[in-house]
Amino acid sequence: MPYRDQVLAKDEACRALVGSQSVWLPPVTGPESGFRNKAKMVVGGSTEQPTLGILDPTGGGVDLRDCGLHSPGLVAALPALAEFISTAGLVPYDVPSRRGELKHLLVTESPDAELMVRFVMRSTEALARIRKHLPSLLTRLPVRVASVNVQPEHKAVLEGAREILLTDQEALPMRLGVVDELTLWLRPASFFQTNTEVAARLYATARNWVDEELGERPAELWDLYCGVGGFGLHCASGTRRLVGVEASVEAVRSAEASRDQAGLGGEFVAGDAVAFARARTAAPDLVIVNPPRRGIGPELAGWLESSGVPRVLYSSCHAETLAADLASMPSLRPMRAQLMDMFPQTRHYEVLVLLSRV
């Protein structure tokens, strides 16, 4: 399907789900190929001839090193990483037989062409060999952060809870250049949008909408499901008190590092968004929510509906759950909405909606 038709279809589907009563702005798009800053590759094949990509129905590896979605830097790095697997003697995990060690290779590229490389292993059996051969890899590729993630369970989980850093640097700087060259410092277990250009425009739009709503007056701002702090830090200012809440401790550490490097204020809390909101006696001036695909759910939607909060900025990657959440908040009406085509060549997208209490 031509890219223009893809975007049109997504926009129409999103408007039908969210509703046409709000002001819909033209969709935001970026490159239709070579945009993806993260490669999440299943490792298959053999140590001598590893495949990096996905698995076929029988559990065999399908190589996708030349995938057109990945950035040119990732495409160039993957062959060298495949050679490293062979040199370090890493045995790909075989799903049917449940044998082997290396499950996934996760590679992220920053806007400055630096890399974060994570080896997801079943155990630490190969850790010494990875450490031994890592210096030669660092001479070939601009790797800033490297780590081993341990995921011992036989199930469809991308990564485990244990992360072993192999480099002195602990975070990859994602320089967005939206507000005073704001940089988000991405730690290995932290989430960041896979389309850097559209993510930067998403944050810029959020900042502009919040500035128009709150002006220069003092205000309190909550960023729930804040991740590494992208929304909150872009919308923070000297007159606003920012509180970010995120379940991932590593993401909170990333947000705090980004805040400190930028010289901004704000507090970031590791915890549950619903529990945080319920524990507060007064609502803020504006709440930002950027939940996973399941949406904010009836508990948080119910709290927002009854809280009296005057404005909500909702960033959703799944318009169906967004529509369900909006139905649970009838007093908060969509005033502005915009499709952000974060995922070209797929049916997925991000949508930003500004809600105002009526």
Secondary structure, 3 states (H helix, E strand, C coil): CCHHHHHHHHHHHHHHHHCCCCEEEEEECCCCCCCECEEEEEEEECCCCEEEEEECCCCCEEECCCCCCECHHHHHHHHHHHHHHHHCCCCECECCCCECCEEEEEEEECCCCCEEEEEEECCCCCHHHHHHHHHHHHHHCCEEEEEEEECCCCCCCCCCCEEEECCCCCCEEEECCCCCCCEEEECCCCCCCCEHHHHHHHHHHHHHHHHHHHCCCCEEEEEECCCCCHHHHHHCCCCEEEEEEECCHHHHHHHHHHHHHHCCCCEEEECCHHHHHHHCCCCCCEEEECCCCCCCHHHHHHHHHHHCCCEEEEEECCHHHHHHHHHCCCCEEEEEEEEECCCCCCCCCEEEEEEEEC
